[in-house]
Amino acid sequence: MARISPLGIVGVALIGGLWLAERARQLRTQTHDTATRQVRNVAMGAGAMLVVTAIEMPLLKRLAKGNVRARRGLAQTLPLPRAAKTVLGVAAMDYAFYWWHIATHKVPLLWRLHRVHHIDPDMDMTTALRFHALDMVVSLPFRVAQVVLSGADPVNLMAHRRFFDASVLFHHSNLRLPGHWDETLSLFLTTPEMHGVHHSKVPEEMDSNWSSGLSLWDRLHGTLRSKPQEAIEIGVADRASIADLSLTNSLLAPFREMPEALPPGSISSR
C-alpha cells in the first residue's frame, strides 16, 4: 500500500480548506452553474496534469540534475549559499513565467490555447486547472529554457513547482480575504483580487497583472492594475466564448477559426 507523505496530507488539507473558504467568503457573485463548471474544469485539468506528470516533470528533473553536474545556469554559476541559490532559482523561474504569460496572450498560436483557460465565465480555484493538454505540450520548450537558464537544481525545481501550484490555486480562488489582507499580500504575492482584474473581458484590464507568483514583476514593469471586483465581468469578449465552454468544444476550440471579438460597448459595466 502506497504511503501518503506528510506534505501530501498538508497539501490536500489546504486545498480542501481553500475550496470551503471560497464558498463561505465569496469575492465575486457566480453567474453560471457552479457544479457544472467545476466538473468541466477538473476534467480539463486532468488532461493537462497527465502531460505534466508523464512528460514535463521527468524531463525537467533530468535537466535540473544536469544543471548541477555541468554547473549550468544562473543559480549554479554564482558563488552563493545553498539557501540563497534556492531563493534565486525560484525567483528566476517565476520572473521567466511572467514573460511567458505575456507571450500566451500576444502570440496568436499560444493565445488559441490559453484562451481555453480564460473563457471560464466565473472564476474560482478550479479555473486554475482549466488548461488545454496541448497547452502543456507547446509550453515544453519554454519550460526547458526556464530550468536551464535559471540553473535550477532538483530542490529549486520542486520548490518552484510547489510555490507555483499553491499560488495559482490561491489567486484564481473566489476568496474574499478579511480586512485589508488582499491589499497587503499583493505587495508581495499575486492575490485573488489582483488576478481577477487579469481575467476581465476588457482588453486593457486583461493586459495587466501578469504575475503568477511574486507580484514584484508587475510593479517592476508598471503592469499592475486594480479595480473593484464587482465592476469586473469575467471571461473573454468574443462571439464563441460561451459556446466553447463545453468540454468537447473547449478541446476543439484551438483548432477552429478564431472567433470575432465583441464590440467594446457589448461588455456590460457593473
N, C-alpha and C positions, 0 to 999 in steps of 0.2 A: 504494500500500500504506500503510495507516494506521500511524503511528508510535506505539510504546508509550512513554509518558513514564517517566522515571526513578522518579518517585513511584509509578507503577503497578507497575513491576517490584519495588520495595521492598515494596509492599502485598501482591503475590502471594507474595513470598518469606516475609513474616511470617505470612500465612495458612497457607501450606504448613508452615512451621515449627511453628506452633501445633497444626495437625492432627496432626503427627508427635509432638509433645511430649506431648499429652494421651493418646496411646496408650502412650508409654513410661513416663509417670508418672501413672497413673490416681488420681483423687481419690476417686471412688465406683465400686463394682462395678456393671457394667452388668447389667441384669436382662432385657433384650429383645434381639432380633437387631439388631446394630448397623447392618449394611449396609442392611437394610430400612428402619429408622428414618431413616437419613441420606438415602437416596434420596427418601423421602417428605417429609422436612423441606426438602430442596433444591427439590423441586417446588413446595411451598407458598411458599418464598422467592422463586422465580422470578415467581410471580404478583404477590406484594407488590412486588417490585422493579420490575416493569413499571409499576405505578401510580405509584411514586415517581419513576421516570425520565421517564415520559411526561406526568405531571400535576403532581405535587408540586414537584419541583425547579425546573422552568421558572417556575411561579407564584411560588415563594419568591425566586428570583433577581430577578424583576421587582420584588417588594416591597422587597427589600434595596437595590436601586438607588434606589427611590423614597424610602427612609429617608434616604439621603444628600442627595438633591435637596431634600426637604422638611424636613430636619433634624428627623426624627421619631423618637421613641423614646428610651429611657434613654441608650444609648451615644452618641447623636448630640447630645443636649442638654447633656451635661456637658462642661466645658472640660478635656479630658484629652489626654495624648499618645497617639499612634497605638497604641502597644503596650498601653497601659492600656485603651484602648477595646476592643481585641480581647479582652483578658482579661475585661473586664467583660461584653462581649457574649456570650462563650461561657458564662461563669458564669451570667448571667441566663437564657439559654436552657436550661441544664442544670437550674437551680432550677425553672423552669416545668415541665420534664418530670417532676420529682419529683411535682408535684401532679397532672399528667395521668396518671401511672402509678397513683396512688391512685384517681383517678376511674375508670380502666378496670376496677378491681375493685369499686367501690362503686356505680356507675351500672349498672343491670341491662342496658340495651342494649349498653353498652360491654363489660360482662363476657361477654355472649354471644359477642362476637368475640374478646376477649382470652383466654377460656377455651381456645380452639383452640391457643394457644401453650403454655398450662400443662398440658394433658393429656399431653404427652410424658412417658412413664414413666421415662425416663432423661434425662440432661442432658449435652450436650456442645456444641461450638461450632455444630453445625448447628441446635440448638434456637433459637439466635439468629435463624435465618432463618424459623422456623416461625410465620408470621403470615398471617392471612386477608387476601386482597387487599382485601376490603371494609373491613377494619380501617384500612387506609391511607387509604381514601376518607373514612371517617367522622372520622378524625383531622385532616382538612384544615383545618377552622375553627380548631382549636387551634393548628395549625402556623402559620397566618396570624397569629393573635393573638400567638403566641410571637415571631415575627420582627418584627412591627410594634411591640409594646410594648418589646421589648429594644433596638430601634433597630439591629439587626444590619445591617451593610453586607455587600456580597458577600464580602469577606475573612472577616468574622466568621462568616457563614453557612457557608462551606466549611470553616473551621477547626472549627466545632462539628460539622459533618457528619462530618468525618474522625475527630475525637475520639470522637464518639458511636458511630460504626460500630466503631472499634477497641475501645472499652470494652465494647460489647455482645458482640462475639465473644469477648473475653477473659474476661469474668465469667460467661458461660454455659459456658465450656470445662470439661472434666473433668480439668483440670490440677492436680496436686498440686505446689505450689511448694516448693522446698527450704527446709529450716530454718524460720525464722520469717518468711519473706518475705511470706506471705499476710497475716499479722497486721500486719506493718509497713506494707505497701502499703495495707491497709484503713484506715489513719489518714488517707489522702488519696483513695484511689480505691476503686471497687467491685471486689471480688475474687471468684474462684470460690467460696471458702468462704462468703463473705458472701451472695452471691446464691443459693447452694444452699439456704440457710435459707428464702429467699423462695419457692422452688419446692416447699416441703414441703406434704404433704397436710393437715397440721394447720393449721386456720384461723388460730390465734393466731400461728403462725410465718409463714404466708403473708402475714399483715398486718404485715409488718416488712420492713426492708431495701429500701425503695422506690427508693433512689438508683440511677441508671443510669450515672453518670459519677463525679462527685465524691461521696465518702462523707460530706462535711460536712453534707449536708441531713438524713440520718438522725441524726447526732449532735446537730444543732441542735434537731430536733423530738422527740428521745427515742424514735425508732422503730428504733434499731439493736438487733439481737438476734444472739446467737451460739449455736451448737450443734454438737457433733461430727458430722461428715458421715456417719459410719457409722450414726448414730441417726436419719437423715432418710429418709423414704420420699417419693420424688419423684412429683409428679403432682397430680391433683385427686380429692378423695374424693366422687365421685358415681357413680351406678349405670351411667352410659353412657360414662365416660371411656375405657375400653379399647376399647369397640365403636366409638367415634368416632375412633380413631387412623387408620383407613384414609383415603386421600386423598379419596375420594368423600364419606365420612361427615364428614370434617373440614370440607369445603366446605359441606355441607348442615347441619351441626350448629347454627349460629346461627339457622336458620330453623325449627327444631323446638322443641317444648316443652322447657323446661329440665328436666334430669333431677333426680331426688330425691337429696338428699345422703345419703351413707352415715352410719350412726350412729358416734359417736366411737370406740366400742370396736372397730370393724372395721378401724381403721388400725393396722397392725402396728407394734410397737415393736422397735427393733433394738439 
